[in-house]
Amino acid sequence: MNRVAVIGGGAWGTALAQVAARAGRETILWAREDDVVRAVNADRQNPVFLPDIDLDPNIRATGDLAELAGCDLWLVVTPAQHMRAVLEQAPRCEAPRLLCSKGIEERSGKLLHDVAAEASPGAPIAVLSGPTFAHEVARGMPTAVTLAAKDTDLAETLRTALAQPAFRMYVSDDVAGAEIGGAVKNVLAIAGGVVEGRALGQNARAALIARGFAEMTRFGMAFGARPETLAGLSGLGDLVLTCSSVSSRNYSLGKGIGEGQAASDLMADRKTVAEGAFTAPVLARLAQAHGITMPIVDAVADLLEGASVDRVLEGLLARPPRPEGV
């Protein structure tokens, strides 16, 4: 796998291009934005989405999807809601697709590996997930992730192509678990930001993480995930990271809501996507349809629709007590 395509020129896509280039791969970074393509090629920088990072000279940017046809591996880092459209527009080939976005397709309610399989028939699919802030990965700081594929030989091949001492990749065959952990934690991170923005304290943050993880586990197991995957890097690990730092787009969105700003205003003013805002309503809808109790997810969905923070908090705190394992 000498030539690697990275589809998506945002912060995370650019960071993963760094990973591929440091692994010695010729790396093509596809970006929709012309100014990103120009800056990467001319200045070895992506000032729009990942400023102050010097990019590896093995990275070349393009705005033409046709150039990806000759690549041996595609890292798909588009926003979740655009993945289907981009893959359908991309050239047909059987290069493996390593999905690096987190979310659930809003209109279909499908996990992204199912979306990619429909949009790229015949291409092997794998998933990369875990606690990863792009600026740290781009700088080569120690990071550990889950690499999941139903075909474990494929997962091992991809790990060999990309893993480095500071970018540790743990292989799993639990694709659903890796994807569900990443999707649900995005929604819970918004709730974590609300706790911060409302100055509810560290006790509340710890309670949110613990009870949010219980919701993640209930949902994941109902959809075939294994509990050990949800308790690992792509579930609990990612949840802890994104519920504790404004470097998370979802957390910073929630913080703004907690401070009294309108969710619609906050989302309209962003260059980057907080995936949890799109995942929350579909996740709440799927949970309700399958009889899965997810009060924190429901609360986030209500807040994104404009509900009062005080009213939503009052509703959560008024819930009758239950056994902890329920």
ZAMARGU-4260 file (C-alpha; in steps of 0.2 Angstrom, whole numbers, plus 5000, padded with zeros to 4 digits):
<rodrens>
0) 5000/5000/5000 | 5012/5013/4994 | 4999/5027/4988 | 4986/5032/5001 | 4971/5044/4998
5) 4964/5054/5012 | 4947/5061/5007 | 4943/5076/5017 | 4954/5091/5020 | 4948/5096/5037
10) 4958/5095/5053 | 4956/5077/5056 | 4959/5073/5037 | 4975/5083/5037 | 4981/5075/5053
15) 4978/5058/5046 | 4988/5063/5030 | 5002/5067/5042 | 5001/5049/5049 | 5001/5041/5032
20) 5015/5052/5026 | 5026/5048/5041 | 5023/5030/5038 | 5032/5032/5021 | 5017/5032/5010
25) 5014/5044/4995 | 4999/5053/5001 | 4986/5062/4991 | 4974/5074/5002 | 4958/5078/4993
30) 4949/5094/4999 | 4934/5102/4993 | 4941/5120/4997 | 4952/5127/4984 | 4961/5138/4997
35) 4966/5122/5007 | 4973/5113/4991 | 4983/5129/4987 | 4990/5131/5004 | 4995/5113/5006
40) 5004/5112/4990 | 5012/5129/4991 | 5016/5132/5009 | 5015/5114/5017 | 5001/5121/5029
45) 4982/5120/5031 | 4979/5137/5039 | 4960/5135/5037 | 4957/5119/5048 | 4974/5115/5056
50) 4985/5130/5058 | 5003/5131/5064 | 5007/5113/5058 | 5021/5110/5046 | 5015/5096/5034
55) 5026/5082/5028 | 5033/5084/5010 | 5025/5067/5005 | 5008/5075/5006 | 5000/5082/4990
60) 4983/5090/4989 | 4970/5089/4975 | 4952/5095/4972 | 4950/5081/4959 | 4942/5065/4965
65) 4948/5056/4949 | 4966/5057/4955 | 4962/5044/4969 | 4959/5030/4957 | 4977/5024/4957
70) 4978/5024/4976 | 4980/5008/4986 | 4970/5013/5002 | 4957/5027/5005 | 4955/5035/5022
75) 4938/5043/5021 | 4937/5058/5033 | 4922/5067/5026 | 4908/5073/5037 | 4896/5058/5041
80) 4881/5066/5032 | 4891/5069/5016 | 4900/5052/5015 | 4888/5043/5004 | 4888/5058/4991
85) 4907/5059/4990 | 4910/5040/4988 | 4896/5039/4975 | 4905/5053/4965 | 4923/5045/4968
90) 4930/5034/4955 | 4925/5015/4956 | 4939/5004/4962 | 4942/4991/4975 | 4954/5000/4986
95) 4950/4997/5004 | 4940/5011/5012 | 4946/5015/5030 | 4931/5026/5038 | 4938/5039/5050
100) 4922/5049/5052 | 4910/5047/5067 | 4891/5047/5066 | 4875/5040/5059 | 4868/5044/5043
105) 4853/5055/5047 | 4841/5051/5033 | 4843/5032/5034 | 4848/5029/5052 | 4862/5018/5045
110) 4880/5016/5052 | 4893/5022/5041 | 4901/5005/5036 | 4884/5001/5029 | 4883/5018/5020
115) 4900/5015/5013 | 4896/4997/5007 | 4881/5004/4998 | 4891/5018/4990 | 4907/5008/4986
120) 4901/4991/4981 | 4915/4978/4981 | 4927/4988/4991 | 4933/4981/5008 | 4928/4992/5023
125) 4936/4995/5039 | 4934/5008/5053 | 4946/5019/5063 | 4940/5026/5079 | 4946/5032/5096
130) 4951/5047/5107 | 4960/5058/5094 | 4962/5077/5094 | 4968/5081/5077 | 4981/5094/5082
135) 4990/5081/5094 | 4990/5068/5081 | 4997/5080/5068 | 5011/5084/5080 | 5016/5066/5082
140) 5010/5065/5100 | 5006/5048/5108 | 4989/5042/5102 | 4980/5025/5102 | 4965/5020/5091
145) 4954/5005/5087 | 4955/4999/5069 | 4940/4987/5066 | 4936/4976/5051 | 4926/4961/5050
150) 4941/4954/5040 | 4954/4954/5053 | 4968/4950/5039 | 4962/4967/5031 | 4964/4975/5048
155) 4981/4969/5051 | 4986/4974/5033 | 4980/4992/5037 | 4989/4992/5053 | 5005/4987/5045
160) 5003/5001/5032 | 4999/5015/5045 | 5005/5011/5063 | 5019/5020/5071 | 5026/5020/5089
165) 5017/5036/5093 | 5001/5030/5083 | 4996/5014/5091 | 4982/5004/5082 | 4973/4990/5091
170) 4964/4978/5080 | 4946/4972/5082 | 4933/4963/5072 | 4918/4973/5081 | 4914/4986/5067
175) 4898/4990/5075 | 4905/4993/5092 | 4919/5004/5086 | 4906/5015/5076 | 4893/5016/5089
180) 4905/5021/5102 | 4911/5036/5091 | 4894/5041/5086 | 4886/5041/5103 | 4901/5050/5112
185) 4899/5064/5100 | 4881/5067/5107 | 4887/5065/5125 | 4901/5077/5122 | 4888/5091/5119
190) 4880/5087/5135 | 4897/5088/5143 | 4899/5105/5136 | 4883/5110/5143 | 4888/5105/5160
195) 4904/5116/5158 | 4895/5131/5151 | 4882/5130/5165 | 4895/5129/5178 | 4887/5113/5186
200) 4903/5107/5193 | 4915/5092/5192 | 4903/5080/5201 | 4890/5083/5187 | 4903/5080/5174
205) 4909/5063/5181 | 4890/5058/5183 | 4887/5063/5165 | 4902/5052/5159 | 4896/5037/5169
210) 4878/5038/5165 | 4882/5042/5147 | 4892/5027/5146 | 4878/5017/5152 | 4867/5024/5138
215) 4881/5020/5125 | 4882/5002/5132 | 4863/4999/5131 | 4862/5006/5113 | 4877/4997/5107
220) 4873/4980/5114 | 4855/4981/5106 | 4864/4984/5089 | 4877/4970/5091 | 4892/4979/5099
225) 4902/4970/5111 | 4904/4977/5129 | 4923/4976/5129 | 4923/4987/5113 | 4912/5000/5121
230) 4923/5000/5136 | 4939/5002/5125 | 4947/5016/5115 | 4933/5019/5103 | 4919/5020/5117
235) 4924/5025/5134 | 4941/5032/5130 | 4934/5044/5117 | 4920/5049/5128 | 4932/5054/5142
240) 4942/5064/5130 | 4928/5073/5122 | 4919/5077/5138 | 4933/5086/5145 | 4940/5099/5133
245) 4935/5113/5121 | 4946/5105/5108 | 4931/5094/5105 | 4919/5103/5093 | 4904/5094/5101
250) 4910/5099/5118 | 4912/5118/5113 | 4895/5118/5105 | 4887/5111/5121 | 4897/5124/5131
255) 4890/5138/5121 | 4872/5131/5123 | 4875/5130/5142 | 4881/5148/5142 | 4864/5153/5134
260) 4868/5154/5116 | 4856/5147/5103 | 4861/5131/5095 | 4856/5137/5078 | 4867/5152/5080
265) 4882/5142/5086 | 4881/5130/5071 | 4878/5143/5058 | 4894/5152/5064 | 4906/5137/5062
270) 4918/5132/5048 | 4919/5114/5056 | 4905/5102/5059 | 4900/5096/5076 | 4894/5079/5071
275) 4884/5076/5087 | 4872/5089/5082 | 4866/5078/5067 | 4868/5062/5076 | 4857/5067/5092
280) 4840/5067/5083 | 4843/5051/5073 | 4850/5042/5089 | 4836/5047/5099 | 4824/5041/5086
285) 4832/5024/5084 | 4833/5022/5103 | 4814/5026/5105 | 4810/5014/5090 | 4820/5000/5099
290) 4814/5003/5117 | 4831/5009/5123 | 4831/5022/5137 | 4843/5036/5133 | 4838/5051/5143
295) 4854/5061/5141 | 4853/5059/5122 | 4835/5064/5122 | 4840/5079/5132 | 4853/5084/5119
300) 4841/5082/5105 | 4829/5093/5114 | 4842/5107/5117 | 4847/5107/5099 | 4829/5110/5095
305) 4829/5125/5106 | 4822/5119/5122 | 4827/5129/5138 | 4843/5122/5147 | 4834/5125/5164
310) 4819/5115/5158 | 4829/5101/5151 | 4840/5100/5167 | 4825/5100/5178 | 4818/5086/5168
315) 4834/5075/5170 | 4835/5079/5188 | 4817/5074/5192 | 4819/5057/5184 | 4815/5043/5197
320) 4830/5034/5204 | 4834/5017/5197 | 4847/5003/5201 | 4864/5009/5194 | 4866/4995/5182
325) 4850/4999/5173
</rodrens>
